[in-house]
Amino acid sequence: MKLKGTIRRNDLEGGHWVLHTDSGDQYQLTGSISGAKDGMKAEVEGKVDKDAMGIGMTGPHFTVQKLTAL
């Protein structure tokens, strides 16, 4: 699955990365996110992890396999 949007840093509970998609959805990013920067437009490739739980509560967890800056 590929998603395009803007990556944002959320400092809640130690911090995590969130993708705000162009279609208005929001995903908490996990996995290969090295090189991510706050405000960066990107395309991420991976899958939604429906079994993941977290305290961030910023959306479903999306396990990134590839991140490409746009």
C-alpha positions in Angstrom: 0.0 0.0 0.0 1.3 3.5 -0.9 0.3 6.7 0.8 1.2 10.3 0.0 1.1 13.2 2.5 3.0 15.3 5.0 5.0 13.8 7.8 4.7 15.5 11.2 6.5 14.9 14.5 4.2 14.5 17.5 6.0 14.9 20.9 3.3 13.1 22.9 4.8 10.5 25.2 8.4 10.6 24.0 7.5 11.3 20.4 6.3 9.5 17.3 5.9 10.3 13.6 2.5 10.8 11.9 1.5 10.9 8.3 -1.3 13.3 7.3 -2.4 12.0 3.9 -3.5 14.2 1.0 -7.0 12.6 1.4 -7.3 13.7 5.0 -6.5 10.5 6.9 -3.9 10.2 9.6 -1.5 7.3 10.4 1.1 6.8 13.2 4.3 5.6 11.4 6.5 2.8 12.6 9.2 0.8 10.8 11.8 2.3 8.4 11.4 6.0 8.9 15.0 7.1 8.9 15.4 10.4 7.1 11.9 11.6 8.1 11.7 15.3 8.9 8.8 17.4 10.3 6.8 19.0 7.5 8.3 16.7 4.8 6.1 15.8 1.9 6.6 12.1 1.2 5.3 8.8 -0.2 5.4 5.8 2.2 5.0 2.2 1.2 4.0 -0.5 3.7 0.9 -1.8 5.4 -1.5 -0.9 8.1 -0.9 -3.0 11.3 -4.4 -3.6 12.6 -3.1 -5.5 15.7 -0.8 -2.7 16.9 -1.7 -0.7 20.0 -0.2 2.4 21.3 -0.7 5.4 23.5 -0.3 8.0 20.7 -3.9 7.6 19.6 -3.1 9.6 16.4 -4.5 7.0 14.0 -3.9 3.4 12.8 -0.3 2.2 12.9 1.3 2.1 9.5 4.5 0.0 9.2 6.7 1.7 6.7 8.9 -0.4 4.4 10.0 2.4 2.1 10.0 6.2 2.5 10.5 8.5 -0.5 10.7 12.3 -0.2 8.6 14.2 -2.7 
